[in-house]
Amino acid sequence: MAISDVAEYMHLTDEQVEELGRELDKIREEVEASRGADDAAYINKMIKVQRGLATAGRLTLMLTPHSRRTRIPGAVAGAALLGVAKILENMEIGHNVMHGQWDWMNDPEIHSSNWEWDTAQPAEQWKHSHNYIHHQFTNVLGYDNDIGYGILRMAREQKWNPANLGQPVYNALLATLFQWGVALHDLDVERIRKREKDPQEMKRQLRQILRKGRNQILKDYIVYPALSGPQWRTTITANATANLTRNLWAYTIIFCGHFPDGAMHFTEEEIEDETRAEWYLRQILGAANFEGGPLLHILSGNLGFQIEHHLFPDLPSNRYADISVRVKELCAQYDIPYTIGPLHKQYGQALRTIMKLSLPNRFTTSNKPPQPPTRPDAVEAPPVDKGRKSDAERPPRRSELGGWSRQQRAS
């Protein structure tokens, strides 16, 4: 069921919602005031480790002797090092830097306006589709294109059509080619299909994507293999394996944070005159966490704390573990569900949703929490199309969601 009034759904008064907002604002203010040398050391260490892993992986592939005895172990080691480096760069570094989590350091190298990550989507387009659209309109049907990435039907309120029967195949392709699916995300294929997209903007974005994608292909499949000499085939295979590993990992982490059973969807009515406190409440209800140790959280970009990330997307990711303790306490105090579970369970629920929603609603039942007891006669929201509103149709963005700008040059 899509929620049209989060306060009513949770049986909270306006005063309770606003008090919750004040408590969360207090957490933000305290973390902002305490950012310092330890946080700066953390992100600098992550970058140093990531670059060391990437260098070690590249050198291993280039310098391993080309013999039957050493070729395969060298390729496995190189692919493993490079895969971890790509995961670390995308998840804990690139994603979080481009959210503006480290802008307070005033380091031009580690700044959201300058960082370009090691994946096919241009940073500018990612900051628009992710920082602005997804984080402001999290799980709002008709606004947030991350609900299925314009490919999968992930909510019962989304219209079903026979093409959805192929969701198991689409899902496998999306996971395997995730960086390329994300690269096309900001194009908004649904608006292109309906001929609602500005042709000039579409061409500008396509030029950006083609240039970025070309550079990624040149780097991983031409330049570094050429530097490997006789081992060029091995290097291509290892690079492809590293990219595949990163794609599957990023896909899994993102789906675990947004599509387990406890992550709610919302109707357009919910964001009408939405206050900051109501936005906070929607973020808690619309995200899900997973459990794990420090290494798992680092490799996932600390998105095992997806709830905290959605509440405070521009606060340093290394603080999310501590923040989560306080957020859990607030959720318990206000009787708000705090969705969390093991990684395999969260992904299993998301995968089950993908499979079930490949069929019309009449053949399946919902796994989402039931209607509020005070509204037993409430009905499901009417079906909506996939896709999202245009920028002109959306409210102004919230400042904490990170900056983005439309470059006028064709870059």
C-alpha positions as CSV (number, residue, x, y, z in Angstrom):
1,M,0.0,0.0,0.0
2,A,1.3,3.5,-0.9
3,I,1.0,5.9,2.0
4,S,-0.6,9.3,1.4
5,D,-0.1,10.7,5.0
6,V,2.8,9.4,6.9
7,A,1.8,11.1,10.2
8,E,-1.7,9.5,10.1
9,Y,-0.2,6.2,9.1
10,M,2.0,6.2,12.2
11,H,-0.8,7.6,14.4
12,L,1.4,10.6,15.3
13,T,0.1,14.0,16.1
14,D,1.5,17.1,14.3
15,E,3.2,18.0,17.5
16,Q,4.9,14.6,17.8
17,V,6.1,14.8,14.2
18,E,7.5,18.2,14.7
19,E,9.2,17.1,17.9
20,L,10.7,14.2,16.1
21,G,12.0,16.6,13.5
22,R,13.6,18.7,16.2
23,E,15.3,15.7,17.7
24,L,16.7,14.7,14.3
25,D,17.8,18.3,13.6
26,K,19.7,18.2,16.9
27,I,21.6,15.1,15.8
28,R,22.5,16.8,12.5
29,E,23.7,19.9,14.3
30,E,25.8,18.0,16.8
31,V,27.5,15.9,14.1
32,E,28.2,19.0,11.9
33,A,29.7,20.8,14.9
34,S,32.0,17.8,15.7
35,R,33.4,17.1,12.3
36,G,37.1,17.4,12.3
37,A,40.6,15.8,11.8
38,D,39.4,12.2,12.5
39,D,36.8,12.4,9.8
40,A,39.2,14.0,7.3
41,A,41.8,11.3,8.1
42,Y,39.2,8.6,7.5
43,I,38.2,9.7,4.0
44,N,41.9,10.3,3.1
45,K,42.8,6.9,4.3
46,M,40.0,5.3,2.2
47,I,41.2,7.1,-0.9
48,K,44.8,6.0,-0.2
49,V,43.8,2.4,0.3
50,Q,41.6,2.4,-2.8
51,R,44.3,3.8,-5.0
52,G,46.8,1.3,-3.6
53,L,44.4,-1.6,-4.3
54,A,43.9,-0.4,-7.9
55,T,47.6,0.1,-8.5
56,A,48.4,-3.3,-7.1
57,G,45.7,-4.9,-9.2
58,R,46.9,-3.2,-12.4
59,L,50.6,-4.1,-11.7
60,T,49.7,-7.7,-10.9
61,L,48.0,-8.1,-14.3
62,M,50.8,-6.3,-16.2
63,L,53.8,-7.9,-14.4
64,T,52.8,-11.5,-13.7
65,P,55.0,-13.8,-15.9
66,H,53.2,-15.1,-18.9
67,S,53.4,-18.8,-18.2
68,R,50.8,-21.5,-17.6
69,R,51.8,-21.8,-14.0
70,T,51.4,-18.1,-13.1
71,R,48.9,-16.7,-15.6
72,I,45.7,-17.9,-13.9
73,P,46.7,-17.1,-10.3
74,G,47.9,-13.7,-11.4
75,A,44.7,-13.0,-13.2
76,V,42.6,-14.0,-10.2
77,A,44.7,-11.9,-7.8
78,G,44.6,-8.9,-10.2
79,A,40.8,-9.2,-10.8
80,A,40.2,-9.5,-7.0
81,L,42.3,-6.5,-6.1
82,L,40.8,-4.4,-8.9
83,G,37.2,-5.5,-8.1
84,V,37.6,-4.4,-4.4
85,A,39.2,-1.1,-5.6
86,K,36.2,-0.4,-7.9
87,I,33.7,-1.3,-5.2
88,L,35.5,1.0,-2.6
89,E,35.7,3.8,-5.1
90,N,32.1,3.6,-6.2
91,M,30.5,2.9,-2.8
92,E,32.4,4.5,0.1
93,I,34.2,7.2,-1.8
94,G,32.5,8.4,-5.0
95,H,28.9,8.0,-3.9
96,N,29.6,9.8,-0.6
97,V,31.9,12.5,-1.9
98,M,29.4,13.5,-4.5
99,H,26.7,13.7,-1.8
100,G,28.8,16.6,-0.4
101,Q,29.7,14.6,2.8
102,W,33.3,16.0,2.7
103,D,32.7,19.4,1.2
104,W,33.2,21.0,4.7
105,M,36.9,20.1,4.4
106,N,37.3,22.6,1.5
107,D,39.6,20.2,-0.3
108,P,39.2,20.7,-4.0
109,E,40.1,17.1,-4.8
110,I,37.6,15.6,-2.4
111,H,34.6,17.8,-3.2
112,S,31.2,17.1,-4.7
113,S,31.6,19.6,-7.4
114,N,34.9,18.1,-8.8
115,W,34.7,14.3,-8.2
116,E,34.2,12.1,-11.3
117,W,33.8,8.5,-10.4
118,D,35.0,5.2,-12.0
119,T,31.7,4.2,-13.6
120,A,29.8,4.9,-16.8
121,Q,27.3,7.6,-15.5
122,P,28.6,11.2,-15.6
123,A,28.8,12.7,-12.1
124,E,26.6,15.6,-13.1
125,Q,23.7,13.4,-14.2
126,W,24.1,11.1,-11.2
127,K,23.9,14.1,-8.8
128,H,20.6,15.1,-10.5
129,S,18.9,11.8,-10.6
130,H,20.2,10.6,-7.2
131,N,20.9,13.5,-4.9
132,Y,18.0,15.6,-6.0
133,I,15.3,13.4,-7.4
134,H,15.7,10.1,-5.4
135,H,16.6,11.7,-2.1
136,Q,14.0,14.4,-2.1
137,F,11.2,12.2,-3.5
138,T,12.2,8.9,-2.0
139,N,9.8,6.2,-3.0
140,V,7.1,8.6,-4.2
141,L,5.2,7.0,-7.0
142,G,5.4,9.0,-10.2
143,Y,8.4,11.1,-8.9
144,D,11.1,8.7,-7.9
145,N,12.4,6.8,-10.9
146,D,14.6,4.6,-8.6
147,I,11.5,2.5,-7.9
148,G,12.5,-0.1,-10.4
149,Y,14.9,2.2,-12.4
150,G,12.3,2.5,-15.1
151,I,12.7,-1.2,-15.9
152,L,11.2,-3.2,-13.1
153,R,7.7,-3.0,-11.5
154,M,8.5,-2.7,-7.8
155,A,5.2,-1.4,-6.4
156,R,1.7,-2.8,-6.6
157,E,0.4,0.6,-7.5
158,Q,2.5,0.7,-10.7
159,K,0.5,-0.3,-13.7
160,W,1.1,-3.9,-14.9
161,N,1.5,-4.8,-18.5
162,P,2.5,-8.0,-20.2
163,A,6.1,-6.8,-20.6
164,N,6.5,-7.2,-16.8
165,L,6.4,-11.0,-17.3
166,G,10.1,-10.6,-18.3
167,Q,11.1,-9.1,-15.0
168,P,13.3,-12.0,-13.9
169,V,15.3,-11.6,-17.1
170,Y,15.4,-7.8,-16.9
171,N,16.5,-8.0,-13.3
172,A,19.4,-10.3,-14.2
173,L,20.5,-8.0,-17.0
174,L,20.2,-4.9,-14.7
175,A,22.4,-6.6,-12.1
176,T,25.0,-7.7,-14.6
177,L,25.2,-4.4,-16.5
178,F,24.4,-2.2,-13.5
179,Q,26.8,0.6,-14.3
180,W,25.4,1.0,-17.8
181,G,21.8,0.9,-16.5
182,V,22.7,3.7,-14.0
183,A,24.4,5.6,-16.9
184,L,21.1,5.8,-18.7
185,H,19.1,6.6,-15.5
186,D,19.0,10.4,-15.7
187,L,17.9,10.3,-19.4
188,D,14.4,9.3,-18.1
189,V,13.6,6.8,-20.9
190,E,9.9,6.9,-20.0
191,R,9.7,10.6,-20.8
192,I,11.7,10.0,-24.0
193,R,9.2,7.3,-25.0
194,K,6.3,9.6,-24.4
195,R,8.1,12.4,-26.3
196,E,8.0,14.7,-23.3
197,K,11.8,15.0,-23.0
198,D,13.5,18.2,-24.3
199,P,15.4,17.0,-27.4
200,Q,18.3,19.4,-26.8
201,E,18.7,18.2,-23.2
202,M,18.5,14.6,-24.3
203,K,21.2,15.1,-26.9
204,R,23.4,16.9,-24.4
205,Q,23.1,14.1,-21.9
206,L,23.7,11.5,-24.5
207,R,26.9,13.2,-25.5
208,Q,28.0,13.2,-21.9
209,I,27.2,9.5,-21.5
210,L,28.9,8.5,-24.7
211,R,32.1,10.3,-23.8
212,K,32.1,8.9,-20.3
213,G,31.3,5.4,-21.5
214,R,34.0,5.6,-24.2
215,N,36.6,6.6,-21.6
216,Q,35.6,3.7,-19.4
217,I,35.9,1.3,-22.2
218,L,39.2,2.7,-23.4
219,K,40.7,2.5,-19.9
220,D,39.6,-1.0,-19.0
221,Y,39.6,-2.8,-22.4
222,I,42.2,-1.0,-24.5
223,V,44.8,1.0,-22.6
224,Y,45.5,-1.3,-19.7
225,P,45.4,-4.5,-21.8
226,A,47.8,-2.8,-24.3
227,L,50.2,-2.1,-21.4
228,S,50.0,-5.8,-20.4
229,G,51.7,-6.8,-23.6
230,P,51.4,-10.6,-24.3
231,Q,48.9,-10.9,-21.4
232,W,46.3,-8.5,-22.9
233,R,43.6,-11.2,-23.2
234,T,44.1,-12.0,-19.5
235,T,43.9,-8.4,-18.5
236,I,40.7,-7.9,-20.5
237,T,39.2,-10.9,-18.8
238,A,40.3,-9.7,-15.3
239,N,39.0,-6.2,-15.9
240,A,35.7,-7.5,-17.1
241,T,35.5,-9.7,-14.0
242,A,36.3,-6.7,-11.7
243,N,33.6,-4.6,-13.4
244,L,31.1,-7.5,-13.1
245,T,31.9,-7.9,-9.5
246,R,31.4,-4.2,-8.8
247,N,28.1,-4.2,-10.8
248,L,26.6,-7.1,-8.9
249,W,27.7,-5.8,-5.5
250,A,26.4,-2.2,-6.1
251,Y,23.1,-3.6,-7.4
252,T,22.7,-5.9,-4.4
253,I,23.5,-3.2,-1.8
254,I,21.1,-0.6,-3.4
255,F,18.2,-3.1,-3.7
256,C,18.7,-4.2,-0.1
257,G,18.3,-0.5,1.0
258,H,15.1,0.2,-0.9
259,F,13.0,-2.8,-1.6
260,P,12.7,-5.1,1.4
261,D,9.2,-5.6,2.8
262,G,9.4,-2.8,5.4
263,A,10.4,-0.1,2.9
264,M,7.2,1.9,2.1
265,H,6.0,3.7,-1.0
266,F,4.1,7.0,-1.0
267,T,1.6,8.8,-3.1
268,E,1.9,12.3,-4.6
269,E,-0.5,13.6,-1.9
270,E,2.1,12.9,0.8
271,I,4.6,15.5,-0.5
272,E,2.0,18.3,-0.8
273,D,3.1,21.0,1.7
274,E,5.5,18.4,3.3
275,T,7.4,19.8,6.3
276,R,11.0,19.0,7.0
277,A,9.8,16.8,9.9
278,E,7.4,14.9,7.6
279,W,10.3,14.5,5.1
280,Y,12.4,13.0,7.9
281,L,9.6,10.6,8.8
282,R,9.1,9.5,5.2
283,Q,12.9,8.8,4.9
284,I,12.7,6.4,7.9
285,L,9.6,4.6,6.5
286,G,11.0,4.5,2.9
287,A,14.4,2.9,3.6
288,A,15.9,-0.3,5.1
289,N,19.1,-1.2,6.8
290,F,21.1,-4.4,6.9
291,E,23.3,-5.9,9.6
292,G,27.1,-6.5,9.3
293,G,30.5,-5.8,10.6
294,P,32.8,-2.7,9.9
295,L,34.3,-4.2,6.7
296,L,31.0,-5.0,5.2
297,H,29.7,-1.5,5.9
298,I,32.8,0.1,4.4
299,L,32.5,-2.0,1.2
300,S,28.8,-1.0,1.0
301,G,29.5,2.7,1.3
302,N,28.0,2.5,4.8
303,L,24.6,2.0,3.0
304,G,23.9,-0.8,5.5
305,F,22.7,2.4,7.4
306,Q,20.4,3.4,4.5
307,I,17.9,4.9,6.9
308,E,20.6,7.2,8.4
309,H,21.9,8.0,5.0
310,H,18.5,9.1,3.8
311,L,18.0,11.2,6.9
312,F,21.4,12.8,6.6
313,P,22.8,12.3,3.1
314,D,25.5,14.9,3.5
315,L,26.9,13.9,6.8
316,P,30.1,11.8,6.8
317,S,29.4,8.1,6.2
318,N,31.8,7.0,9.0
319,R,29.4,8.6,11.5
320,Y,26.3,6.6,10.4
321,A,27.0,3.7,12.8
322,D,26.9,6.1,15.9
323,I,24.0,8.0,14.4
324,S,22.0,4.8,14.0
325,V,22.0,4.2,17.7
326,R,20.2,7.5,18.4
327,V,17.9,7.0,15.4
328,K,16.8,3.6,16.7
329,E,16.1,5.1,20.1
330,L,13.9,7.8,18.5
331,C,12.1,5.2,16.5
332,A,11.4,3.1,19.6
333,Q,10.2,6.3,21.5
334,Y,7.7,7.2,18.8
335,D,6.8,3.6,17.9
336,I,8.1,4.0,14.3
337,P,9.3,0.8,12.5
338,Y,13.0,0.6,11.9
339,T,13.5,-1.9,9.1
340,I,16.7,-3.9,9.5
341,G,17.8,-7.5,8.9
342,P,20.7,-9.6,7.5
343,L,21.9,-8.8,4.1
344,H,20.7,-12.1,2.6
345,K,17.2,-11.7,4.0
346,Q,16.9,-8.1,2.8
347,Y,17.9,-9.0,-0.7
348,G,15.7,-12.2,-0.6
349,Q,12.7,-10.0,0.1
350,A,13.6,-7.6,-2.7
351,L,14.0,-10.5,-5.2
352,R,10.7,-12.0,-4.1
353,T,9.0,-8.7,-4.8
354,I,10.6,-8.5,-8.3
355,M,9.3,-12.0,-9.1
356,K,5.8,-11.4,-7.6
357,L,5.2,-8.1,-9.3
358,S,6.0,-9.6,-12.7
359,L,2.4,-10.8,-12.4
360,P,-0.8,-8.8,-12.2
361,N,-1.9,-8.0,-8.6
362,R,-4.8,-10.4,-8.7
363,F,-2.4,-13.3,-8.7
364,T,-0.3,-12.2,-5.7
365,T,-0.6,-10.7,-2.2
366,S,1.3,-7.8,-0.7
367,N,4.2,-8.4,1.7
368,K,4.1,-4.7,2.9
369,P,2.8,-3.9,6.4
370,P,-1.0,-3.7,6.6
371,Q,-3.3,-0.7,6.5
372,P,-3.4,1.4,9.7
373,P,-6.0,0.0,12.1
374,T,-7.9,3.3,12.1
375,R,-8.4,3.1,8.4
376,P,-9.7,-0.4,7.7
377,D,-11.7,0.8,4.7
378,A,-8.8,2.4,2.9
379,V,-8.1,1.2,-0.6
380,E,-5.0,0.9,-2.6
381,A,-3.9,4.0,-4.5
382,P,-4.9,4.1,-8.2
383,P,-2.3,2.7,-10.6
384,V,0.4,5.1,-11.7
385,D,2.9,5.0,-14.6
386,K,6.5,4.3,-14.1
387,G,8.8,7.3,-14.4
388,R,9.0,10.7,-12.8
389,K,7.9,14.3,-13.1
390,S,9.9,16.9,-14.9
391,D,12.1,19.3,-12.9
392,A,9.5,22.1,-13.6
393,E,6.8,20.0,-12.0
394,R,8.8,19.3,-8.7
395,P,9.1,21.5,-5.6
396,P,12.5,23.2,-5.0
397,R,15.2,20.8,-3.6
398,R,16.3,20.7,0.0
399,S,19.7,22.1,0.6
400,E,21.1,19.0,2.4
401,L,20.7,16.8,-0.6
402,G,23.9,17.9,-2.3
403,G,24.5,20.3,-5.2
404,W,24.1,19.7,-8.9
405,S,24.1,21.9,-11.9
406,R,23.2,21.6,-15.5
407,Q,26.3,22.4,-17.5
408,Q,25.5,24.5,-20.6
409,R,28.3,23.1,-22.7
410,A,28.0,19.7,-24.4
411,S,30.3,17.9,-22.0
